[in-house]
Amino acid sequence: MIFFDAHVHIHDRFSLDDFLTTSLMNFSRQQKIMNNGDKASFVLLLTESKTADYFSRIRLESEQRSGLLSEKWSINKTDEQESLRLSHADWPGFPLYIFAGRQIVTSERLEVLALATACKISDGLSTQEAIDAVHGQNGIAVLPWGAGKWLGARGEVIQKIIESGEAGSLFVGDNGGRPTFWAAPKQFDLAARRNIALLPGTDPLPLSGEDKRVGSYGASLEGEISEVTPAADFKRLLSTSGVDVKPFGARMNPFRFFKAQISLRLV
């Protein structure tokens, strides 16, 4: 079984070592909740902005250790440019895969996630153009929910794209930052009716304590990924007709949500 977080930002204020270790802790906790004693793989799907490139930094660490991660970590390249396989001495047998990916800001001030691709796609494209560009780079195209962004005219853009989208090619994304009082948008129901799967993730904010959330909100997927081509295997599983993506974890409570919003504005 595969446990994944489909919306991962690594911010400079985080300790990378603690961040990745926390993801293992949270994924392992969810595995125990599901009473899944079988072999499992854990996956972090990066959604880096145009100014961030932690994937390249970790990849470079696999060639020449610089102290970015402790010696408890081993870092291995795969046969893919967009994936890395890590393992931690305290979690033997449970590999942590990191997939490269970008967060694209579109001309409509919406976001498109380009998951499991090492290619960089420029901001400023229309939302549909950005999705097409992700597909052109063999990435996973996701429309992620954002507070206030799926309402009004922008909400209509999202709805039209979902209406014309194809299952296994287009995905929608929820994130742990959507507070518990905020109902799921109507576009999620439309996507479900069209068999367009929802890929949840934590979407950590650049605030103190947010690094503890990684891997706490995501989904599980039946199947296995190989050590050689994990990203390709993951994409193949997601594109399978009738894929069963099972969300797990809890979203922000109201107090934490409003505290985070105030903190972001102060920053």
N, C-alpha and C positions, 0 to 999 in steps of 0.2 A: 504494500500500500504506500501511497505517496501523500505526504502532508506538505502543503505549500502556502506561502504568503505571497499574494499576487500584487502587492503595492508597497514596495520597500524603498525608502529613502535612507541613506546613510549621511548624517550631517557631521560637519567638522567638530562640533562640540562633543560628539560621542566618542567613547573609547571603542575602537573597532573590535578589540579582543572581547570586551564585555558585551558588546552588541551581538556578536556572533554566538558567544556562549549562552546569552539569554535566549536567543532563538532556539538553540538546542533544548534548553530547559522547558520552554513553552511548548515546543512541538512534542517533546517527550511526555509532558503532562497531558496533552490532548490524546496521545496514543494510549496512555493508561486509562483515561476516561472512556475511551471507545473499546477498552478491553482487547486491544489488538496486539497480540503477542507475536505476530508474524514479523518477518523482516520488513523494515520500513525505510523509506528514503525521505529526507527533508529537503525542501527547495525554497530558496529565497529568490524571487523574481524582482530584480532591481528596476526602478523607474527613475533614473537619474535625470536631473535637469541639465541644461546645456553647459553649466559651469562646473558640473561634478563628473568625476570619472573614477570612482572607487574600484570599479571592476578592473581597470587597467593597473591600478596600484596593487591590488591583490594578486593579479596575474604576474606582475613583475616580482612580487614577493616569492612566487614559486620558483623563480630563477635565481634570485639572490636575496637571502634573508637580511632584513634591515631592522628587525625588531618591531615591525608593524603588528605582528601577532606573536604570541608566546610560543615557546618550543613545544607546548602541548598540542599545537596544531600542525598537521601536515597538509600541504597544498599541492594538488596534482592537476596538471593540464589534462584535457581530454583531446579527442580528435576534432573538436569544434572550437572555433574562435569565440563563441558566445557562452561557453560554459566552463566552470571549474569545479573540481571535487575536493572538498575539505573533510578532514576527519579529526576528531579530538580524542585525546588519550582517555578521557573520562567517559566517553560514549562510544566504545568500540563496537563496530558493526552497524553504526547508524550514520551513514555519510550525509554530509550537508553539501548540497549542490547550490552554486550561485550562478544565476543566469544573467547575462548583461541585458540592459534594456533602458529605454529613454521615456521621459515624459515630455510630450510635445504640446505647446500652447498654440492654439489655432487662432485664425483671424477673427473668429466669433467669440474669442476669450473663453473657449471651452478647452478641455484637455483630451488628448488621445494618448494611451499608453502603447508603446512599442515593446512588447515583451519577447525575451529569448532571441534577441538579435544584437550583434555588436555594431551594427551600422548606425550612424548618426543622421537624424532627419531634422531639418531646420524648422524652427518655429515660424509662425506666420502664414502657413498654408491654411486653406479652408479645412473644416473638419473632415469632409469627405476626401479631399486631396491627401490629407495626412493619413487616413485609413488606407487609401490606395498605395501610398508610399510605404507603409508598414508591410502590406502584403507583397509589394515589389521586392522587399528585402527579406522575405520569408519569415517575418515576425508574426507574433500574435497581437492582433489589434483589439484594444479594449477601450470602451467609453466609460470612464470612471465617474461615479457620482461625485458632485461637489456641492457644498452648502450654497444654496441660492442659484447655482449655475444651471439647474435643470428646470427652471421656471420660465414663464413668459416666452419671448421669441426664441431664446436659446433652447428652451425645452422643446419647442416645435422642431428645431433643427435636429435634436436628438431623436425625437419621435419619427421623423421622416427617414432618418438613416436606419433606424431599427426596422421600420416597415419594409425597407428595400434590402436589408441585410440578410445574409445566409447563415444558418446554423453551422457551426464548425469553422466558420471563417471570421465572424464578428462576435464579440463578447461584450457584456456590460460588467461593470465593476462596482462593488460596494466597498466601503471601508469602515474601519473601526472608529473613525472620527465622526460618523453619523450618529448623533446622540439617540438614546433609547426613546425619547419622546418624539423624534422626527420620523414620521411614517415613511415607508418605502415609496419612492416615486412611482407614478402610474406607468412610467416607461419600463420598470422592472416587470410589471404584469404583462405588458405588450411583448417584451422579450421572451418571457416564459411561454406565452402562447405560440410564439414563433420558434420555440425550441432553441433560442439563443441563450447559452449558458451564462450564469453569473459567476464571476471570479472575485472572491473577497480578499481583502488585504488590510494591513494595519494603517498604512500611510502615516508613518511617524513624523511628528512635527519637530522643528528645530528648537525644542524647549527641553529644559531639565526634566528627566524622568521618562521622556518619550522613548528612550532607547530600551526601556523595560517592556515595551508593548510588542516588539517585533516577534512574529510567530504566534501571537496570542489570538489573532483573528485571521482566519483563512479558510481553507477547505481541504478535504481529503479526496483522493481519487484512486479507484481500484486499478491495479496494474503495476508494472515494474519499469524502471528506467535503467539503462546500462551505464557502466563506467566509461564507456567509449563515446557514445553519442546520446547523452542524457537529454539534451534540449530537443533534439529531433524526436526522440522517443516520447517525450512529454507532449510535444505538438501533435504527434500522431494520435496519442490517446485522447487529446481534447477534440480532435477533428472527427473522432468516431461517432457515428450516428447513435443518438440516444445516450451520450455520455452522461454519467451520473456523478455530478460534482456536489459534494456534501459539505455545506458551510459549517464552521465550528467557531466557538469563542463568543465573547460578549463585546458589545459596542460601548462607547463612553456613556457614563451616567451624566445627568444634567449639570451637576456641580463641576465636574471635571471639564465638560465641554465649554461652559461659560468662562471658567478660569483660563483655559487654553486660549480662547478667543481674545480675552483681555490681555493675556501675556503676549500674544502675537502682535497686537497693536502697540503695546509698550515697546517691544523690541524694534 
